[in-house]
Amino acid sequence: MRRIELSHGAGGKDMASLIKNFILKHFEAGKAEVPLHALDDSAVINDIVFTTDSHTVQPVFFPGGDIGKLAVAGTVNDIAALGAMPLAMSSAMVIEEGFPAEDFEKIVESMASVAKEAGVEIVTGDTKVVEKDGIRDIIVTTSAIGRASEWLEENFEVAGRKGKWLLDSMLKPGDKIIINGSIADHGIAIISKREGYGFEGSVVSDVAPLNGLMQEALKEGGVVAAKDATRGGIANALNEMAEKSGVGILIHEEAIPIKPATQAACEMLGLDPLAIGNEGKMLLVVVEEKAEDVLEAIKKHKYGREAAIIGEVTEGKHVLMETKVGGKRIIDAPIGDPIPRIC
């Protein structure tokens, strides 16, 4: 590779290659409980969960949200994916000269609203303005720290496993895979608005903070892993967990929630909904005996009403999908997100 391409930031195989071949080799593993090299949604050091995200979504306002809502929710969800509650957040903004002040205030208002919903305080930050065309509109970088949920330890006791955090490497055959609702809405909402396809009347982004939903799941016990299915969609997220755990995964096409309008848009555009990014969907891995309890608990939450058990962990090395007609096909990690600049 001689140059960085868009696909190297899209969450699929190309980005994984960039990280492994150009970044990780320059940083020591260190003494973190969950280090950078684990490539989980957050790191952990001295029992403090820590994560950071930069957001470059285009357009900055889209059906169902904006870059401010996306920035806070996305960072909160990375903390929640390890079984933690967010404590505090920082925000750094780089703004293009000439960006409308009214739009900037709307973005900040969105950030404040989502932070309040998630119960996290934005306590520090930085603001820069660059010359016209130095960037496009605005880039928002958010970081957060969190601490373990009070119910986290109990989940591993119920599961009969040794563990302290919800990690991608915790899967074992027999575990069930749950998703909290319909897939691909965010990516379709973004591309529709950006390219003028007109789906935005029926498809809106799912962007939402999921720490509250995660707490309801953890109260039931038996949750051993969770992953925020953003860039690369559930296809990439499932492959990452399967690879790190050394297991296979079987999902069932007919069980995967997807809205009719989103499905129609994917078919029209020739896109695989499994590979399209989400911003309000969490994959939960739960021991078999607690799966139904966890499912019912999160269905009572406003961000889990369409939740479903979509598959199970198996022996093997691949992520497979049982199709509606009864066949099976391999679900590989995408090279990159088919819809760039979604977050």
C-alpha positions as CSV (number, residue, x, y, z in Angstrom):
1,M,0.0,0.0,0.0
2,R,1.5,3.4,-1.1
3,R,-1.4,5.7,-0.3
4,I,-4.3,5.9,2.2
5,E,-7.7,5.3,0.5
6,L,-11.2,5.9,1.7
7,S,-11.6,2.2,2.4
8,H,-8.8,2.3,5.0
9,G,-11.1,4.3,7.3
10,A,-14.3,2.3,6.5
11,G,-14.3,-0.3,9.2
12,G,-13.6,-3.4,7.1
13,K,-10.6,-5.5,6.1
14,D,-8.7,-2.6,4.6
15,M,-8.9,-0.6,7.9
16,A,-7.9,-3.6,9.9
17,S,-4.9,-4.0,7.7
18,L,-4.0,-0.3,8.1
19,I,-4.2,-0.5,11.9
20,K,-2.2,-3.8,12.2
21,N,0.5,-2.9,9.7
22,F,1.0,0.8,10.2
23,I,-0.2,1.6,13.7
24,L,0.0,-1.2,16.2
25,K,3.6,-2.1,15.5
26,H,4.6,1.3,16.8
27,F,2.8,1.1,20.1
28,E,3.7,-1.2,23.0
29,A,0.9,-3.3,24.6
30,G,1.7,-1.7,27.9
31,K,-0.1,-2.6,31.2
32,A,-3.7,-1.9,30.3
33,E,-6.2,-4.5,31.3
34,V,-7.7,-4.2,27.8
35,P,-5.0,-2.7,25.6
36,L,-5.0,-1.0,22.3
37,H,-3.8,-4.3,20.7
38,A,-7.1,-6.1,21.7
39,L,-8.9,-3.8,19.3
40,D,-12.1,-3.8,21.4
41,D,-14.6,-0.9,21.4
42,S,-12.8,0.6,24.3
43,A,-9.6,0.2,26.3
44,V,-9.3,-0.4,30.1
45,I,-6.6,0.8,32.4
46,N,-6.8,0.8,36.2
47,D,-10.4,-0.3,36.0
48,I,-11.2,2.9,34.0
49,V,-12.8,2.3,30.5
50,F,-11.6,4.8,27.9
51,T,-12.4,5.4,24.3
52,T,-12.2,8.1,21.6
53,D,-13.9,8.7,18.2
54,S,-13.6,11.3,15.4
55,H,-16.7,12.1,13.4
56,T,-16.7,13.3,9.8
57,V,-20.2,12.3,8.6
58,Q,-21.5,14.0,5.4
59,P,-24.0,15.6,5.4
60,V,-23.7,16.8,9.0
61,F,-27.5,17.0,9.2
62,F,-29.4,13.8,8.2
63,P,-32.8,12.2,8.8
64,G,-32.9,11.2,12.4
65,G,-29.9,13.2,13.6
66,D,-26.8,15.2,13.1
67,I,-23.1,15.0,13.7
68,G,-23.5,16.2,17.3
69,K,-26.0,13.5,18.2
70,L,-23.8,10.9,16.4
71,A,-20.6,12.0,18.2
72,V,-22.0,11.6,21.7
73,A,-24.1,8.5,21.1
74,G,-21.3,6.7,19.3
75,T,-18.8,7.3,22.1
76,V,-21.3,6.4,24.8
77,N,-22.0,3.1,22.9
78,D,-18.3,2.2,22.7
79,I,-18.1,2.5,26.5
80,A,-21.3,0.5,27.0
81,A,-20.1,-2.3,24.7
82,L,-17.5,-3.3,27.4
83,G,-20.2,-3.4,30.1
84,A,-19.5,0.1,31.5
85,M,-21.3,3.3,32.3
86,P,-20.0,6.6,30.9
87,L,-18.7,9.0,33.6
88,A,-17.5,12.0,31.6
89,M,-16.7,13.1,28.1
90,S,-14.6,15.5,26.2
91,S,-15.3,17.2,22.8
92,A,-12.9,18.7,20.3
93,M,-14.2,20.5,17.3
94,V,-12.5,21.6,14.1
95,I,-14.8,24.0,12.2
96,E,-14.4,25.2,8.6
97,E,-14.3,29.0,8.2
98,G,-17.7,30.2,7.1
99,F,-19.7,27.4,8.6
100,P,-23.1,28.9,9.7
101,A,-23.2,29.8,13.4
102,E,-26.8,28.7,13.6
103,D,-25.9,25.2,12.4
104,F,-23.0,25.0,14.8
105,E,-25.3,25.8,17.7
106,K,-27.8,23.2,16.6
107,I,-25.0,20.6,16.7
108,V,-24.0,21.7,20.1
109,E,-27.6,21.5,21.3
110,S,-27.8,18.0,20.0
111,M,-24.7,17.0,21.8
112,A,-26.1,18.4,25.1
113,S,-29.4,16.6,24.6
114,V,-27.9,13.2,24.0
115,A,-25.4,13.6,26.8
116,K,-28.3,14.4,29.2
117,E,-30.2,11.3,28.0
118,A,-27.1,9.1,28.5
119,G,-26.3,10.6,31.9
120,V,-22.9,11.7,31.0
121,E,-21.3,15.2,31.4
122,I,-19.2,16.9,28.8
123,V,-16.5,18.4,31.0
124,T,-13.7,19.5,28.7
125,G,-12.9,20.2,25.1
126,D,-11.1,22.2,22.4
127,T,-12.2,24.3,19.4
128,K,-10.3,25.1,16.2
129,V,-11.3,27.0,13.1
130,V,-9.4,26.3,9.8
131,E,-9.4,28.2,6.6
132,K,-12.2,27.7,3.9
133,D,-11.8,24.3,2.3
134,G,-9.3,23.2,4.9
135,I,-11.9,20.6,5.9
136,R,-15.5,20.2,4.9
137,D,-18.0,21.8,7.4
138,I,-17.0,20.3,10.8
139,I,-15.1,17.4,12.5
140,V,-16.1,16.4,16.0
141,T,-13.9,14.3,18.2
142,T,-15.3,12.9,21.4
143,S,-13.6,10.9,24.1
144,A,-15.1,9.3,27.2
145,I,-14.2,7.5,30.4
146,G,-16.5,5.0,32.2
147,R,-16.6,2.5,35.0
148,A,-17.9,-1.1,35.2
149,S,-21.6,-1.6,35.6
150,E,-22.7,-2.8,39.0
151,W,-24.2,-5.8,37.3
152,L,-21.2,-6.8,35.2
153,E,-19.5,-9.2,37.6
154,E,-22.8,-11.1,38.1
155,N,-23.1,-11.8,34.3
156,F,-19.9,-13.8,34.3
157,E,-21.0,-15.7,37.5
158,V,-24.3,-16.6,35.8
159,A,-22.3,-17.7,32.7
160,G,-19.9,-19.7,34.7
161,R,-16.9,-18.0,33.0
162,K,-13.8,-16.2,34.1
163,G,-14.1,-12.6,32.9
164,K,-14.2,-9.0,33.9
165,W,-15.2,-7.1,30.8
166,L,-17.4,-7.8,27.8
167,L,-14.8,-8.5,25.2
168,D,-14.9,-9.8,21.6
169,S,-12.8,-12.8,22.7
170,M,-15.4,-14.2,25.2
171,L,-17.6,-16.1,22.8
172,K,-18.1,-19.9,23.2
173,P,-20.2,-22.4,21.2
174,G,-23.8,-22.4,22.3
175,D,-24.0,-18.7,23.1
176,K,-26.9,-16.8,21.4
177,I,-26.6,-13.6,19.3
178,I,-29.1,-10.9,20.0
179,I,-29.5,-7.6,18.2
180,N,-31.6,-4.8,19.6
181,G,-33.4,-3.8,16.3
182,S,-33.5,-3.3,12.6
183,I,-30.2,-3.0,10.6
184,A,-28.8,-0.7,7.9
185,D,-31.1,2.3,8.6
186,H,-28.3,4.7,9.4
187,G,-26.3,4.0,6.2
188,I,-29.3,4.2,4.0
189,A,-30.5,7.5,5.6
190,I,-27.1,9.0,5.0
191,I,-26.7,8.0,1.4
192,S,-30.2,9.0,0.6
193,K,-29.7,12.5,1.9
194,R,-26.3,12.8,0.4
195,E,-27.1,11.6,-3.1
196,G,-30.7,12.8,-3.2
197,Y,-32.3,9.3,-3.6
198,G,-35.4,10.3,-1.7
199,F,-35.6,7.5,0.9
200,E,-35.4,9.9,3.8
201,G,-39.1,10.1,4.0
202,S,-39.3,6.5,5.1
203,V,-35.8,5.7,6.4
204,V,-34.2,7.6,9.3
205,S,-31.0,7.0,11.1
206,D,-31.1,4.7,14.2
207,V,-28.5,6.9,16.0
208,A,-29.0,6.6,19.8
209,P,-27.2,6.2,23.1
210,L,-27.5,2.5,24.2
211,N,-26.0,2.5,27.7
212,G,-29.5,2.4,29.3
213,L,-30.5,-0.6,27.1
214,M,-27.2,-2.3,28.0
215,Q,-27.9,-1.9,31.7
216,E,-31.3,-3.6,31.3
217,A,-29.6,-6.5,29.6
218,L,-26.9,-6.8,32.2
219,K,-29.5,-6.8,35.0
220,E,-30.7,-10.1,33.6
221,G,-27.3,-11.8,33.7
222,G,-25.5,-14.0,31.2
223,V,-24.2,-11.4,28.8
224,V,-20.6,-12.2,27.9
225,A,-19.9,-9.9,25.0
226,A,-21.3,-6.9,23.1
227,K,-20.3,-5.0,20.0
228,D,-21.5,-1.7,18.5
229,A,-22.2,-2.6,14.8
230,T,-21.1,0.6,13.2
231,R,-18.8,0.7,10.1
232,G,-19.0,-2.5,8.2
233,G,-22.3,-3.4,9.8
234,I,-23.1,-6.6,11.5
235,A,-21.0,-8.6,9.0
236,N,-17.8,-6.9,10.2
237,A,-18.8,-7.0,13.9
238,L,-19.6,-10.7,13.8
239,N,-16.4,-11.6,11.9
240,E,-14.3,-9.6,14.4
241,M,-15.8,-11.5,17.4
242,A,-15.6,-14.9,15.7
243,E,-11.9,-14.4,14.8
244,K,-10.9,-13.1,18.3
245,S,-12.8,-16.0,20.0
246,G,-11.7,-18.7,17.6
247,V,-15.3,-19.8,17.0
248,G,-17.9,-19.9,14.2
249,I,-21.2,-18.0,14.1
250,L,-24.4,-19.0,12.4
251,I,-27.1,-16.4,11.8
252,H,-30.5,-16.8,10.4
253,E,-31.6,-14.5,7.6
254,E,-35.3,-14.7,8.4
255,A,-34.6,-13.6,12.1
256,I,-32.6,-10.5,11.2
257,P,-34.8,-7.3,11.7
258,I,-34.8,-5.0,8.7
259,K,-37.5,-2.4,7.8
260,P,-39.2,-2.9,4.4
261,A,-38.2,0.5,3.2
262,T,-34.6,-0.1,4.1
263,Q,-34.6,-3.5,2.4
264,A,-36.1,-2.0,-0.7
265,A,-33.5,0.7,-0.8
266,C,-30.7,-1.9,-0.4
267,E,-32.1,-3.9,-3.3
268,M,-32.4,-0.9,-5.5
269,L,-28.9,0.2,-4.8
270,G,-27.3,-3.3,-4.9
271,L,-26.1,-3.0,-1.3
272,D,-25.9,-5.8,1.3
273,P,-27.7,-4.6,4.5
274,L,-25.4,-6.8,6.6
275,A,-22.4,-4.7,5.6
276,I,-24.1,-1.3,6.1
277,G,-23.2,0.7,9.2
278,N,-25.6,1.3,12.1
279,E,-25.4,3.8,14.9
280,G,-27.9,2.5,17.4
281,K,-27.5,-1.2,17.2
282,M,-25.6,-3.4,19.6
283,L,-24.9,-7.1,19.1
284,L,-25.2,-9.0,22.4
285,V,-23.7,-12.4,23.1
286,V,-25.6,-14.2,25.8
287,V,-25.4,-17.7,27.3
288,E,-28.2,-19.9,25.9
289,E,-30.1,-20.3,29.2
290,K,-30.4,-16.5,29.7
291,A,-31.0,-15.4,26.1
292,E,-34.8,-15.2,26.2
293,D,-34.7,-13.3,29.5
294,V,-32.3,-10.7,28.1
295,L,-34.4,-10.5,24.9
296,E,-37.6,-9.7,26.9
297,A,-35.8,-7.2,29.1
298,I,-34.4,-5.1,26.2
299,K,-37.7,-5.3,24.3
300,K,-39.2,-3.2,27.0
301,H,-36.6,-0.4,26.4
302,K,-37.4,2.2,23.7
303,Y,-34.3,1.3,21.7
304,G,-35.0,-2.5,21.9
305,R,-38.6,-2.9,20.8
306,E,-37.6,-4.8,17.6
307,A,-34.9,-6.9,19.3
308,A,-34.4,-10.5,18.1
309,I,-32.2,-13.5,18.6
310,I,-30.6,-13.8,15.2
311,G,-28.1,-16.7,15.6
312,E,-25.7,-18.7,17.8
313,V,-22.0,-19.3,18.3
314,T,-20.8,-22.6,16.8
315,E,-17.7,-24.7,16.4
316,G,-15.7,-23.7,13.4
317,K,-14.0,-20.6,11.9
318,H,-16.6,-18.8,9.7
319,V,-19.6,-16.6,10.0
320,L,-22.4,-18.3,8.1
321,M,-26.0,-17.3,7.3
322,E,-28.8,-19.7,6.9
323,T,-30.8,-18.1,4.1
324,K,-34.6,-17.9,3.8
325,V,-34.6,-20.7,1.3
326,G,-32.6,-23.0,3.6
327,G,-29.1,-22.8,2.1
328,K,-26.0,-21.4,3.8
329,R,-23.5,-18.8,2.7
330,I,-20.3,-17.4,4.2
331,I,-20.7,-13.9,5.5
332,D,-17.2,-12.3,5.2
333,A,-16.0,-9.0,6.6
334,P,-16.4,-6.3,3.9
335,I,-13.3,-4.7,2.4
336,G,-14.7,-1.3,3.5
337,D,-18.0,0.2,4.2
338,P,-20.1,0.4,1.0
339,I,-21.3,3.8,2.1
340,P,-18.3,6.1,3.2
341,R,-18.5,9.0,5.6
342,I,-21.4,7.7,7.6
343,C,-19.8,8.6,11.0
